[in-house]
Amino acid sequence: MDNETNNVPEMDEELDNIITLNDEDGKEVQFEFLDMVELDSEEYVVLLPVVEEGEEDDGEVVILKVEDSESEEEESYVSVDDEEVLAKVFEIFKEKFKDEFNFIDEEE
């Protein structure tokens, strides 16, 4: 049996959690969806930027607030400016995935 054929389902699985968003310049950016976190009746997505081959990966996640859009089939993601909310969401995410990811705490 061909090895490439065996790998196809894994590739499909990996692509299922990739989402494409537009940045403030209108450029498409791909992210890996890591988790959905609920805090104070609000939902937040935790995303990891997809790094192109040859680019450096700093491993920092992006946290965006989920807002309903006019279309029932789509959601909108907006940036979060509140550092306290970002910290709380990230702590929930870290606790949930402490056994799956190796988190590095940066203290400045």
MDAnalysis code that builds the backbone (N, CA, C; Angstrom):
import MDAnalysis as mda
import numpy as np

u = mda.Universe.empty(324, n_residues=108, atom_resindex=np.repeat(np.arange(108), 3), trajectory=True)
u.add_TopologyAttr("name", ["N", "CA", "C"] * 108)
u.add_TopologyAttr("resid", np.arange(1, 109))
u.add_TopologyAttr("resname", ["MET", "ASP", "ASN", "GLU", "THR", "ASN", "ASN", "VAL", "PRO", "GLU", "MET", "ASP", "GLU", "GLU", "LEU", "ASP", "ASN", "ILE", "ILE", "THR", "LEU", "ASN", "ASP", "GLU", "ASP", "GLY", "LYS", "GLU", "VAL", "GLN", "PHE", "GLU", "PHE", "LEU", "ASP", "MET", "VAL", "GLU", "LEU", "ASP", "SER", "GLU", "GLU", "TYR", "VAL", "VAL", "LEU", "LEU", "PRO", "VAL", "VAL", "GLU", "GLU", "GLY", "GLU", "GLU", "ASP", "ASP", "GLY", "GLU", "VAL", "VAL", "ILE", "LEU", "LYS", "VAL", "GLU", "ASP", "SER", "GLU", "SER", "GLU", "GLU", "GLU", "GLU", "SER", "TYR", "VAL", "SER", "VAL", "ASP", "ASP", "GLU", "GLU", "VAL", "LEU", "ALA", "LYS", "VAL", "PHE", "GLU", "ILE", "PHE", "LYS", "GLU", "LYS", "PHE", "LYS", "ASP", "GLU", "PHE", "ASN", "PHE", "ILE", "ASP", "GLU", "GLU", "GLU"])
u.atoms.positions = np.array([
    [0.842, -1.185, 0.000],
    [0.000, 0.000, 0.000],
    [0.882, 1.241, 0.000],
    [0.445, 2.274, -0.654],
    [1.195, 3.522, -0.786],
    [1.156, 4.322, 0.511],
    [2.317, 4.746, 1.012],
    [2.396, 5.518, 2.243],
    [1.667, 6.857, 2.153],
    [1.726, 7.481, 0.994],
    [1.055, 8.774, 0.834],
    [-0.447, 8.639, 1.055],
    [-1.026, 7.559, 0.593],
    [-2.454, 7.339, 0.773],
    [-2.794, 7.221, 2.255],
    [-1.940, 6.574, 3.020],
    [-2.175, 6.425, 4.449],
    [-2.141, 7.756, 5.193],
    [-1.389, 8.709, 4.710],
    [-1.242, 9.991, 5.392],
    [-2.352, 10.988, 5.072],
    [-3.140, 10.721, 4.068],
    [-4.171, 11.673, 3.654],
    [-5.163, 12.006, 4.770],
    [-5.705, 11.039, 5.512],
    [-6.638, 11.410, 6.586],
    [-5.997, 12.311, 7.643],
    [-4.729, 12.065, 7.964],
    [-4.054, 12.910, 8.935],
    [-3.945, 14.339, 8.424],
    [-3.616, 14.493, 7.143],
    [-3.521, 15.831, 6.576],
    [-4.874, 16.520, 6.621],
    [-5.929, 15.799, 6.282],
    [-7.259, 16.385, 6.317],
    [-7.617, 16.816, 7.735],
    [-7.286, 15.988, 8.705],
    [-7.557, 16.335, 10.099],
    [-6.838, 17.613, 10.483],
    [-5.582, 17.736, 10.075],
    [-4.789, 18.902, 10.410],
    [-5.368, 20.161, 9.774],
    [-5.869, 20.044, 8.552],
    [-6.411, 21.198, 7.848],
    [-7.773, 21.620, 8.386],
    [-8.477, 20.710, 9.068],
    [-9.799, 21.035, 9.586],
    [-9.766, 22.137, 10.638],
    [-8.664, 22.287, 11.344],
    [-8.638, 23.289, 12.394],
    [-7.868, 24.549, 11.982],
    [-7.641, 24.732, 10.686],
    [-6.996, 25.936, 10.164],
    [-8.079, 26.911, 9.716],
    [-7.994, 28.149, 10.223],
    [-8.935, 29.176, 9.787],
    [-8.153, 30.343, 9.185],
    [-8.768, 31.035, 8.261],
    [-8.138, 32.173, 7.609],
    [-8.891, 33.438, 7.998],
    [-8.149, 34.409, 8.514],
    [-8.723, 35.696, 8.901],
    [-8.025, 36.805, 8.132],
    [-8.669, 37.953, 8.039],
    [-8.057, 39.117, 7.410],
    [-7.525, 40.043, 8.488],
    [-6.253, 40.481, 8.321],
    [-5.692, 41.405, 9.293],
    [-6.141, 42.832, 8.980],
    [-5.622, 43.817, 9.742],
    [-6.068, 45.204, 9.568],
    [-5.703, 45.774, 8.203],
    [-4.752, 45.138, 7.497],
    [-4.369, 45.582, 6.158],
    [-5.124, 44.833, 5.064],
    [-6.032, 43.945, 5.458],
    [-6.793, 43.167, 4.487],
    [-6.062, 41.925, 4.004],
    [-4.877, 41.650, 4.562],
    [-4.079, 40.488, 4.173],
    [-4.624, 39.253, 4.879],
    [-4.713, 38.144, 4.139],
    [-5.184, 36.895, 4.736],
    [-4.084, 36.266, 5.576],
    [-4.449, 35.853, 6.782],
    [-3.509, 35.212, 7.697],
    [-4.150, 33.919, 8.181],
    [-3.380, 32.831, 8.175],
    [-3.910, 31.537, 8.618],
    [-3.517, 31.278, 10.064],
    [-4.468, 30.697, 10.793],
    [-4.269, 30.354, 12.188],
    [-4.720, 28.916, 12.424],
    [-4.095, 28.290, 13.389],
    [-4.558, 26.994, 13.859],
    [-5.466, 27.253, 15.052],
    [-6.688, 26.738, 14.987],
    [-7.641, 26.882, 16.080],
    [-7.231, 25.926, 17.188],
    [-6.938, 26.480, 18.377],
    [-6.523, 25.644, 19.500],
    [-7.657, 25.360, 20.468],
    [-8.468, 26.392, 20.778],
    [-9.507, 26.188, 21.782],
    [-10.499, 27.343, 21.780],
    [-11.653, 27.063, 22.369],
    [-12.672, 28.080, 22.639],
    [-12.799, 28.146, 24.158],
    [-12.659, 29.346, 24.720],
    [-12.701, 29.535, 26.165],
    [-13.863, 30.460, 26.511],
    [-14.638, 30.082, 27.534],
    [-15.729, 30.940, 27.988],
    [-15.316, 31.625, 29.285],
    [-15.539, 32.942, 29.343],
    [-15.222, 33.730, 30.528],
    [-16.291, 34.801, 30.679],
    [-16.939, 34.836, 31.817],
    [-17.969, 35.849, 32.107],
    [-19.016, 35.940, 30.996],
    [-19.544, 34.797, 30.585],
    [-20.586, 34.697, 29.551],
    [-20.137, 35.185, 28.175],
    [-18.848, 35.341, 27.975],
    [-18.294, 35.708, 26.667],
    [-17.430, 34.556, 26.182],
    [-17.333, 34.417, 24.838],
    [-16.497, 33.363, 24.284],
    [-15.274, 33.972, 23.606],
    [-14.150, 33.278, 23.755],
    [-12.889, 33.722, 23.174],
    [-12.249, 32.537, 22.454],
    [-11.608, 32.817, 21.321],
    [-10.884, 31.767, 20.616],
    [-9.396, 31.954, 20.876],
    [-8.702, 30.834, 21.008],
    [-7.254, 30.844, 21.172],
    [-6.683, 30.280, 19.878],
    [-5.890, 31.096, 19.190],
    [-5.370, 30.740, 17.875],
    [-3.854, 30.801, 17.873],
    [-3.247, 29.961, 17.049],
    [-1.803, 29.971, 16.866],
    [-1.527, 30.297, 15.406],
    [-0.782, 31.385, 15.142],
    [-0.477, 31.719, 13.737],
    [0.250, 30.572, 13.045],
    [-0.163, 30.273, 11.808],
    [0.501, 29.247, 11.015],
    [1.766, 29.875, 10.450],
    [2.889, 29.218, 10.688],
    [4.179, 29.744, 10.267],
    [4.583, 29.104, 8.947],
    [4.933, 29.952, 7.997],
    [5.400, 29.462, 6.697],
    [6.780, 28.832, 6.869],
    [7.103, 27.908, 6.013],
    [8.404, 27.257, 6.085],
    [9.502, 28.313, 5.935],
    [10.485, 28.251, 6.818],
    [11.582, 29.215, 6.769],
    [11.377, 30.405, 7.689],
    [10.145, 30.634, 8.153],
    [9.871, 31.723, 9.082],
    [10.091, 31.240, 10.503],
    [10.374, 32.182, 11.405],
    [10.590, 31.828, 12.798],
    [9.255, 31.782, 13.532],
    [9.106, 30.784, 14.396],
    [7.885, 30.611, 15.176],
    [8.162, 31.022, 16.615],
    [7.478, 32.088, 17.087],
    [7.702, 32.510, 18.468],
    [6.752, 31.808, 19.433],
    [5.782, 31.046, 18.898],
    [4.894, 30.249, 19.738],
    [3.843, 31.034, 20.485],
    [3.696, 32.318, 20.190],
    [2.695, 33.123, 20.890],
    [1.325, 32.913, 20.276],
    [0.331, 32.752, 21.152],
    [-1.039, 32.585, 20.680],
    [-1.720, 33.935, 20.547],
    [-2.807, 33.929, 19.798],
    [-3.647, 35.113, 19.626],
    [-4.993, 34.793, 20.256],
    [-5.499, 35.709, 21.085],
    [-6.806, 35.521, 21.720],
    [-7.742, 36.588, 21.178],
    [-8.863, 36.142, 20.617],
    [-9.851, 37.051, 20.049],
    [-11.222, 36.764, 20.644],
    [-12.013, 37.810, 20.805],
    [-13.373, 37.663, 21.324],
    [-14.304, 37.279, 20.178],
    [-15.220, 36.364, 20.465],
    [-16.193, 35.909, 19.474],
    [-17.432, 36.788, 19.574],
    [-17.844, 37.338, 18.448],
    [-19.073, 38.123, 18.402],
    [-19.956, 37.573, 17.291],
    [-21.258, 37.620, 17.524],
    [-22.196, 37.182, 16.496],
    [-22.195, 38.190, 15.356],
    [-22.321, 37.671, 14.156],
    [-22.445, 38.560, 12.998],
    [-23.883, 38.507, 12.503],
    [-24.162, 39.275, 11.487],
    [-25.528, 39.315, 10.957],
    [-25.941, 37.968, 10.375],
    [-24.979, 37.241, 9.848],
    [-25.252, 35.919, 9.292],
    [-25.176, 34.885, 10.403],
    [-26.167, 34.002, 10.469],
    [-26.182, 32.963, 11.498],
    [-25.071, 31.943, 11.293],
    [-24.549, 31.857, 10.064],
    [-23.538, 30.858, 9.749],
    [-22.122, 31.328, 10.070],
    [-21.944, 32.608, 10.349],
    [-20.607, 33.135, 10.570],
    [-20.477, 33.782, 11.935],
    [-19.245, 33.799, 12.417],
    [-18.917, 34.508, 13.646],
    [-17.891, 35.569, 13.290],
    [-17.825, 36.602, 14.109],
    [-16.793, 37.614, 13.944],
    [-15.840, 37.518, 15.122],
    [-14.575, 37.763, 14.874],
    [-13.572, 37.764, 15.925],
    [-13.005, 39.171, 16.037],
    [-12.965, 39.691, 17.247],
    [-12.433, 41.035, 17.465],
    [-11.306, 40.984, 18.486],
    [-10.372, 41.891, 18.341],
    [-9.235, 41.909, 19.269],
    [-9.687, 42.335, 20.659],
    [-8.915, 41.929, 21.642],
    [-9.220, 42.221, 23.041],
    [-8.120, 43.135, 23.562],
    [-8.506, 44.318, 24.048],
    [-7.532, 45.284, 24.551],
    [-7.305, 45.168, 26.051],
    [-8.217, 44.523, 26.758],
    [-8.149, 44.419, 28.208],
    [-7.132, 43.343, 28.612],
    [-5.978, 43.778, 29.138],
    [-4.911, 42.852, 29.518],
    [-5.360, 41.854, 30.587],
    [-6.246, 42.292, 31.481],
    [-6.738, 41.419, 32.545],
    [-7.560, 40.267, 31.962],
    [-8.425, 40.588, 30.991],
    [-9.241, 39.559, 30.329],
    [-8.332, 38.592, 29.573],
    [-7.357, 39.131, 28.837],
    [-6.424, 38.276, 28.099],
    [-5.700, 37.323, 29.047],
    [-5.254, 37.834, 30.169],
    [-4.534, 37.006, 31.141],
    [-5.434, 35.908, 31.700],
    [-6.690, 36.238, 32.008],
    [-7.620, 35.242, 32.544],
    [-7.908, 34.143, 31.524],
    [-8.163, 34.544, 30.281],
    [-8.446, 33.573, 29.217],
    [-7.234, 32.665, 29.006],
    [-6.044, 33.265, 28.989],
    [-4.837, 32.478, 28.774],
    [-4.595, 31.509, 29.939],
    [-4.879, 31.920, 31.158],
    [-4.722, 31.030, 32.312],
    [-5.676, 29.832, 32.209],
    [-6.911, 30.072, 31.784],
    [-7.870, 28.972, 31.593],
    [-7.341, 28.010, 30.528],
    [-6.857, 28.576, 29.436],
    [-6.305, 27.764, 28.344],
    [-5.106, 26.950, 28.836],
    [-4.194, 27.586, 29.577],
    [-3.013, 26.888, 30.080],
    [-3.397, 25.743, 31.012],
    [-4.371, 25.977, 31.870],
    [-4.799, 24.931, 32.804],
    [-5.396, 23.740, 32.055],
    [-6.194, 24.038, 31.015],
    [-6.835, 22.990, 30.226],
    [-5.817, 22.129, 29.479],
    [-4.753, 22.764, 29.005],
    [-3.800, 22.079, 28.125],
    [-2.416, 21.927, 28.747],
    [-2.338, 21.944, 30.077],
    [-1.040, 21.874, 30.743],
    [-0.282, 20.599, 30.411],
    [-0.988, 19.521, 30.080],
    [-0.326, 18.260, 29.761],
    [0.002, 18.121, 28.278],
    [-0.541, 19.004, 27.444],
    [-0.331, 18.898, 26.006],
    [0.686, 19.885, 25.451],
    [0.842, 21.040, 26.114],
    [1.761, 22.071, 25.641],
    [2.801, 22.356, 26.712],
    [3.971, 22.766, 26.273],
    [5.035, 23.143, 27.190],
    [5.055, 24.676, 27.258],
    [4.395, 25.233, 28.254],
    [4.271, 26.687, 28.370],
    [5.530, 27.281, 29.006],
    [5.969, 28.406, 28.460],
    [7.112, 29.125, 28.992],
    [6.611, 30.462, 29.510],
    [6.771, 30.694, 30.812],
    [6.352, 31.966, 31.393],
    [7.463, 32.978, 31.226],
    [7.129, 34.088, 30.557],
    [8.090, 35.169, 30.387],
    [7.842, 36.209, 31.472],
    [8.856, 36.471, 32.262],
    [8.726, 37.500, 33.281],
    [9.660, 38.631, 32.925],
    [9.085, 39.825, 32.788],
    [9.895, 40.980, 32.410],
    [10.011, 41.932, 33.548],
])
